[in-house]
Amino acid sequence: MPPNSAEPQPLSLDEVRKVAHLARLALTDDQLEQYRHQLGGILGHIRQLGTLNLAEVEPMSSPIETQNRLAPDEPGPMLTNEQLMAIAPARAAEQPFIAVPKVIGGGDGA
């Protein structure tokens, strides 16, 4: 598609094949034609967005005003040792400890 052309040219099937190849998509001939129209519509929309005057528009992270809702950091109900041991996947030889895989210095041992 030539840059700065007054009338946008539709995408060729070769251009769609190239985009599909870059996206690692295997498309049938019917899908190529379908995506040719869809990609053309997307590019037309982007072209339309490029004509907007955004000089007075402040950048924003979201178009919707939001605020983080932080719950109070307070302890809740705790499990007893018996309840914890009942749901533990593995117990250590010494009680009341839970066995976990070693993650530092090697993977052998619990």
Secondary structure as GFF3:
##gff-version 3
##sequence-region A 1 110
A	DSSP	alpha_helix	13	22	.	.	.	ID=ss1
A	DSSP	alpha_helix	29	49	.	.	.	ID=ss2
A	DSSP	alpha_helix	81	87	.	.	.	ID=ss3
###
